[in-house]
Amino acid sequence: MRVFNAIALVGASAGLAACSGEPAPTEAESLAAEQEEATEPRAEGMQPGLYATGDGTQIYSRTRLNADGTYNDLNDAMEPVGSGTWEERDGLMCFDPEGEEENQQEKCWTNSEPDADGKIVSTSVDGQTSYTITRIDEEVTEE
């Protein structure tokens, strides 16, 4: 969908540039704008990566947000134990787990601005539950 939006945006920009007498963006400028849009942070600093969820002193779970809008919940051995889709919508961070059971319904959260350590407080939209979310730096190993 981003590619379609980027193509439509480039086409519209070229049409407006032709009408206004301004030069149309070059292909390199269009690609740079597309890459910038793809790397913009989502939902107050949340973007693809690995996160720990807890109370600020203890980790309850780990979740990997993937760039394609999917996520995986991981156990202590970093094995997937759940998955679904995630998105930012109207300033909320929303997770929709796979399945249709009562505990697998979409839930949305408001996120605070990251603190000095990069931690985010995420609160359910009903205000009943809050967690501390911390991004986990992953080590890259070369084989």
C-alpha positions in Angstrom: 0.0 0.0 0.0 2.9 2.4 0.7 4.3 1.8 -2.7 0.9 2.6 -4.3 0.6 5.7 -2.1 4.2 6.7 -3.0 3.5 6.2 -6.8 0.2 8.2 -6.5 2.1 10.9 -4.6 4.8 11.1 -7.2 2.3 11.2 -10.0 0.3 14.0 -8.3 3.5 15.9 -7.6 4.5 15.7 -11.2 1.1 16.9 -12.4 1.1 19.8 -10.0 4.7 20.7 -10.9 3.7 20.8 -14.6 0.9 23.1 -13.7 2.9 25.4 -11.5 6.0 25.5 -13.7 8.2 23.9 -10.9 10.4 21.0 -11.8 9.0 17.5 -10.9 10.9 15.6 -8.2 13.7 13.4 -9.5 13.5 9.7 -9.0 16.2 9.9 -6.3 14.2 12.6 -4.5 11.1 10.4 -4.7 12.9 7.3 -3.4 14.4 9.4 -0.5 11.0 10.6 0.5 9.6 7.1 0.3 12.4 5.7 2.5 11.9 8.5 5.0 8.2 7.7 5.3 9.0 4.0 5.8 11.3 4.7 8.7 9.1 7.2 10.6 8.5 6.2 14.2 5.1 4.9 15.0 2.9 5.5 18.0 5.2 7.7 20.1 8.5 6.1 19.3 7.4 2.5 18.6 8.7 1.1 15.4 9.8 -2.3 14.2 12.1 -4.0 16.7 12.2 -6.1 19.8 10.5 -4.8 23.0 10.2 -6.0 26.6 6.9 -5.5 28.5 6.9 -5.3 32.2 6.4 -3.1 35.3 9.7 -1.3 35.1 11.5 -3.8 37.4 10.4 -7.1 35.9 9.9 -8.3 32.3 6.6 -10.1 31.7 7.0 -10.7 28.0 8.9 -9.9 24.8 7.4 -8.8 21.5 9.0 -8.4 18.1 7.2 -5.8 15.9 7.9 -6.5 12.3 8.0 -3.9 9.5 5.2 -5.7 7.7 2.7 -4.9 10.5 2.9 -8.3 12.1 4.2 -9.2 15.6 5.4 -12.2 17.5 5.2 -12.6 21.3 8.2 -14.6 22.5 9.0 -16.7 25.5 12.2 -16.6 27.6 13.9 -18.8 25.0 12.9 -16.3 22.3 10.5 -18.8 20.7 7.2 -17.5 19.3 4.2 -18.2 21.5 1.7 -15.9 19.9 1.3 -13.6 16.9 -0.9 -11.1 15.2 -0.9 -7.7 13.5 -0.1 -4.3 14.9 -0.7 -0.7 13.7 -0.8 2.8 14.8 -4.3 4.2 14.3 -5.5 7.6 15.5 -2.6 8.0 17.9 -3.2 4.6 19.4 -1.0 1.5 19.2 -3.3 -1.4 18.3 -2.6 -5.2 18.5 -4.9 -7.8 16.9 -3.8 -11.3 18.0 -4.5 -14.3 15.7 -7.7 -16.2 16.8 -11.2 -15.3 17.9 -11.2 -16.3 21.5 -12.2 -13.7 24.2 -8.5 -13.0 25.1 -7.6 -12.7 21.4 -9.5 -9.5 20.5 -7.9 -6.4 19.3 -6.6 -4.1 22.0 -5.4 -0.5 21.6 -3.1 1.4 23.9 -1.9 5.0 24.4 1.8 5.5 24.7 3.7 8.1 26.6 6.6 10.0 25.1 9.8 8.0 25.7 11.6 8.9 28.9 15.4 9.7 29.0 16.1 5.9 29.0 13.8 5.3 26.1 11.1 3.6 28.2 7.4 4.1 27.2 4.4 3.7 29.5 1.6 2.1 27.5 -1.9 2.3 28.9 -5.0 0.4 27.7 -7.7 2.7 26.3 -9.9 2.0 29.2 -7.2 3.2 31.6 -7.3 -0.1 33.6 -3.9 -1.5 32.6 -0.4 0.1 32.2 2.9 -1.5 31.3 6.5 -0.2 30.9 7.8 -0.9 27.4 11.5 -1.0 26.8 13.2 -1.5 23.4 15.7 -4.3 23.5 18.9 -3.9 21.4 19.5 -7.1 19.5 23.0 -8.3 18.9 23.8 -9.0 15.3 26.0 -12.0 14.9 27.9 -12.9 11.7 28.2 -16.5 10.7 
